[in-house]
Amino acid sequence: MDVKLKRATYHLWTFAFSKFISSFGNSIYVFAMSLFILTMTGSAMNFAINMICTILPRTILAPFAGYIADRFPKKGVVLSSQVVSLLIVSGLLAYTITSGLSVIAIYATTALLTISQMFTGVAFTSSITRLVDEARIQKATAINQMVVSFSTIGGPIIGGMLFAFSPIQVFLVIFIIAFFLAVCVEATMNFTLYGSERTKEEKKENMWQGMKAGFLFIHQQPIIRTIVGMALVVNFFTGALLIGMPFILVETLQIDTRHFGIIEGILAGGALLGGLYFSIKKDVVFPLMNVKQGLLAFSCLMTLFVLPLIVFIPYNGIVIFYSMVMLLIGFSITYVNTPIGVLLQKRVSDQYKGRVFGILETGATALMPLSFILYGFMYDFLGPIGTLLPSGVLLLAVTLYLLRKKIMSSAHPELHPPKTKIVENMYM
């Protein structure tokens, strides 16, 4: 193995380690601080405001973060934003020691931390093709999915334990140490191992020209435009399950909260298995075919979710049924997200990667509040059956339209080779 490939292997594992530390730490922070707000104020509204502080900044600033990731050296963006995250939490710790912890301080810290971590995430994601060789882009993307899934499972568990048995100051110190380790690891990485440099023309463009160029690039690429559209569709319809799952299981079927917690965790477990599957699997030959299959499965599972409301199933059977369905849903989401990530990494040029991923994040997060509000009303007025069944059918129809034969043939011409006319010689 030559020096460059050895370096790429090193990047693969340092990338995973760094993402794990920052994602896991951020998951612990969000969960523990949310618990603190609930116990401190007893207000669901205050809890909701803290959640908005994790969504709104990403929605507004993600395209700008993408421009910064494309305009400046990615290593500098990653390290700077991680150091800023470190300083933000250190500032909260100092404020807590001197003045005590307040809800306003938590809101401000959550919003600022969301912004700094958004810059880190966009810059890191758009750097994958610069860090590893092309043969391991899928593996790196799958590892990214695995880390996020594991953080989703482990973060609340560790966060709950720290909140129950440790002062909030101890929790903040652990968070600071995690970010410090991430910075130390990222400082050793070479973010220009692969990839091309920016041209002089691109370097001269101002911020608005650069951001406009990102939108124009997506508009001019039909396949990428389709992928972005599918990503927005997935995030929107995921709201049907995020709102519907607690409504159906806890309110309608009266599932015990302990069993509900297990079922909810299994969703992240399914995503973790999906990431593991793609990390050891050979590169997908037709990514959009995987996306189509995953979305069709997701839409079917969404309609299947209401089965216990239609057919009588004993309590233990309901718990087992939903555990299996959530496992498959988690796997199907990763089955969609990983090929999308791989396809974007390979089809989007390095000059536009940050802006494309930034725009994608803005669209996804912008639709989440709308999805939550819409499905909240639908569940109240139409009930779970009247909400999930039409949503599943609509997702199925949208998938078949957006990933129709014309689009699939354009992305993967090998799937539908042109017909050749066979001329047979006739002998008298």
Secondary structure as UniProt FT lines:
FT   HELIX           3..41
FT   HELIX           44..71
FT   HELIX           74..99
FT   HELIX           103..125
FT   TURN            126..127
FT   HELIX           128..131
FT   HELIX           134..136
FT   HELIX           137..165
FT   HELIX           168..186
FT   TURN            187..188
FT   TURN            191..192
FT   HELIX           200..204
FT   HELIX           207..220
FT   HELIX           222..246
FT   HELIX           247..252
FT   HELIX           257..280
FT   HELIX           287..304
FT   TURN            305..306
FT   HELIX           307..310
FT   HELIX           315..347
FT   TURN            350..352
FT   HELIX           353..402
FT   HELIX           405..411
FT   HELIX           413..415
//
